[in-house]
Amino acid sequence: MGTTEKVSKFAHEAGDKIADAADHAAEVIGEKGKQIKSAEQRLMKQCRGYVCGHPVASIGIAGAAGFLLGWMLSRR
């Protein structure tokens, strides 16, 4: 086997390894994305339940958060 053939074989194997790693990374990212979406949906459901169950407290919390955010942004 000549030098050119060895380099070609090495490049081909390296490309295969990179492609395999990219496929694996895409699978992991896809799974994490599904997990994040599921967690977001659960959190939104819990928030809706809290707001419906405690409307006055929810308005107070939202007002306090808005006040603090406005205060922090006005200090800039």
C-alpha positions in Angstrom: 0.0 0.0 0.0 1.5 3.3 -1.1 1.6 6.6 0.9 -1.3 8.1 -1.1 -3.5 5.1 -0.4 -2.6 5.3 3.3 -3.4 9.0 3.5 -6.7 8.4 1.7 -7.6 5.5 4.0 -6.8 7.6 7.1 -8.8 10.6 5.8 -11.8 8.3 5.0 -11.7 6.7 8.5 -11.4 10.2 10.1 -14.4 11.4 8.1 -16.4 8.4 9.2 -15.5 9.0 12.9 -16.5 12.7 12.6 -19.8 11.7 10.9 -20.6 9.2 13.6 -19.8 11.7 16.4 -22.0 14.3 14.7 -24.9 11.8 14.4 -24.5 11.0 18.1 -24.4 14.6 19.1 -27.6 15.3 17.1 -29.4 12.4 18.8 -28.4 13.7 22.3 -29.4 17.3 21.4 -32.7 16.0 20.1 -33.4 14.1 23.3 -32.5 17.1 25.5 -34.7 19.3 23.4 -37.6 16.9 24.0 -36.9 16.9 27.8 -36.7 20.7 27.9 -40.0 21.0 26.0 -41.7 18.5 28.4 -40.4 20.4 31.4 -41.6 23.7 29.9 -45.1 22.2 29.4 -45.2 20.9 33.0 -44.1 24.3 34.4 -46.7 26.1 32.4 -49.4 23.8 33.6 -48.3 24.3 37.2 -48.2 28.1 36.8 -51.7 28.1 35.3 -53.0 26.0 38.2 -51.4 28.4 40.7 -52.8 31.5 39.0 -56.3 30.0 38.8 -56.1 28.8 42.4 -54.6 32.0 43.8 -55.6 35.0 41.6 -55.0 37.7 44.2 -51.5 36.4 45.2 -50.7 36.0 41.5 -51.5 39.7 40.8 -49.4 40.7 43.8 -46.4 38.6 42.7 -46.7 40.0 39.2 -46.9 43.6 40.5 -43.9 43.1 42.8 -41.9 41.5 40.0 -42.7 44.4 37.7 -41.8 47.0 40.3 -38.5 45.3 41.0 -37.7 44.9 37.3 -38.6 48.6 36.6 -36.5 49.7 39.6 -33.5 47.7 38.5 -33.7 48.9 34.9 -34.1 52.5 35.9 -30.9 52.4 37.9 -28.8 52.0 34.7 
